[in-house]
Amino acid sequence: MDPTSSDLFLTEDLLTDEERDVRDRVRRFCDEDVLPVINGYWERAEFPFPLLPKLAALNVCGGTFTGHGLPGLSPLAAGLVSMELARGDGSVSTFHGVHSGLAMTAIALLGSEEQKERWLGPMARLELIGAFALTEPDHGSDAVTLETRARHLGDGYVIDGAKRWIGNAMFADLMIVWARDGAGDVGAYVVEKGTPGVEAHTITGKMAKRASWQADITLTDVRVPAENRLAGATSFDDAASVLARARPSIAWGALGHATAAYEMAVEYTLGREQFGTPIAGYQLTQFRLAKMLADLTCMRLICLRLAALLDEGKLTAPMASLAKMHNAARGRAVVGEARDLLGGNGILLENHVGRHLGDIEVVSTVEGTDVVHALIVGREITGLSAFS
């Protein structure tokens, strides 16, 4: 559908020609390359490796960062990339979010100039693929208490521990592993593909993001050279800074899932006849579509404001948490409504809504559950922390 079909408030007018071009390039990639094949990959729980060269050609990996061959997108353009990839497919969007939004962001924010020069250019071209290993089997929302350890040995480090839900880890060339050193300080260590002592097992049986591979990781006596410790990572606050920089993309991604489902619902209800008339002509259907569009509009306006705040250097953690919390919840509502409007056909992969229905569930928990983000906002409101 036309990108402006759900844009009742004419936010298209706020885009520059360059931002519109980025949005349109990514949308064409999704419409022409992703949508024709993704249902099969999703159903088989296979990662769509053939799509990676075409994704690389879009020149969007690295987002807003400049230098070292990075695209230097505006915050709004970067948000539109996240939106359009999620509108196409949540698994492709997740791959990009992990590789570009987390792994590349960690190196761009915390790496030395030598480390940036060494890794960022090849990552931007998808010659090297990144993973981000923070979450552990017993530590998700309380990742600050991570137990993975790194100890000095000779001119490098030895890492021992376990990680869980690590996207891209099954095939990543670089894995950013967060661990505590002997002094208890948190650091980030770049573990390269083929390093002895790393074992990765794909998590199976998922009902969502099935074409995206997440893994359980065990690290046993993993040796990392000193030059692979990110120079600017000295505390958990540095890990939090990477997550905060990536978090707006989750709100944009929720908007993408909801936009896809809304567009499909409009198209379906216009073509589906019951009792001799398109179901789009019934009052109840129009009421439901109007409510969906209201949610979409609120989500879109929040994302646009996020981009402006990021561009002005004013974006705070509570702002990002409020956006993520709101858009995840309203995105689930819109996609659920779309599935219902399609009736039984809504669960068929050929209509795509069912795939988005599964994938939008992940948005509520990825990079912090809605409850945790509500507590961050609550602390901002009251000045009192409800975290134990």
C-alpha positions, 0 to 999 in steps of 0.5 A: 500500500501507499506509505501515506495510506495510514497517515491521516495527520500528514506526517509525510510532510515532515520528512526530508527528501533524503528521509523519504528516499531511505524509507522508500528503499527499505519498503521496496526491499520488504515488498519485493524481496522479503514478503514473497519468501518470508512466510516459508522461512518463518514456518520452517524456523530458518534464517533468511540468509539470501536476504542479507546481500540485499539488506547490505545494499540498502546502506542503513547498517550503522544508523545515525553514526558517521565515519568508518563507512557508516551511513550517518542517517538522521534519527528520523531516517533511522527510525523509519528503517526500523519501522519499515523492516518490522512492517515487512517482517519481525525476524529481519527487523530483529536481525538488523536491531541486534547487528546494527542497533546493539553490536555496532552501536556498542562499538561506535559508542564505546570502542577506540578509534582503532576498534571502530576502524577495524570492525565498523566498516565491514559490519556496515557492509555485512561482511562481518555480522555482530551479536550482543551478549548481555542477557543471562539465563538467570538475569534478564530485567536485572541484567545489572547483576550479571554473573559472567566473569572475565579475569586477566591472564597474560596480555588478555582475558579469560571469560567464563559464564552463560548467556541466553536469548542472544540473537545472531549468535549462531552465525555472528563473526563478532559477539559483544560479551558483557562480563565482570572483571576481578574488581567487579567492574563491567566490561565489553569483550569482542569474542570473534567467531571460532574462538575456542570455548564458545558453545551456542545452541539455537533456542527452538519451539518459539511461537514468534520471530521464528526466522530469527535465531536466538541462542543459549551460549556457554563460555568456558575458558574463552581467551580474548586478547586485550585489544578486544576489550572495548576501550570505553566500557568500564561499568554497567552504565555503558551497557545501559547507554547502548540499550538506551540508544537502541530503545527508540527503534523498538517503539518504531518497530512496534509501529511497523508491525501495527502498520502492516496489520492495519494495512492488511485489515483495510485491504481485506475488509474492502475485498471480503463480502458477507451478506452481499456487501464488503464487510468494510461497509459495516458500521462496526468494521469502520469503527474498529478501523478508526480506532486502529488508525487512532492508535497508529497515529498516536504511535507515529507521533510519539516516534516522530517526537522521539526522533526530534528529541534524539536529534536535539540531544534531549532524549532521556531514558524515561522518554524512551521507556514511555514510548516503548511501553506505549507503542508495544501495548498499542501495537499488540492491540492493533495487530490483535484487532486486525487478526480478528477482522480477518476472522479465521483467515487471520491465522493463515501465514499467506495473509501475514497478519498471523506472523505479525501477531506472534512477532508483536508479542516479543516487542512487549518483553525485548529490551525490558518488559513493559512492567520494567519500563513502567517503573522507570516512568513511575520513578520519573513521576514520583521521584521514588524507585520501586526497584528492589 
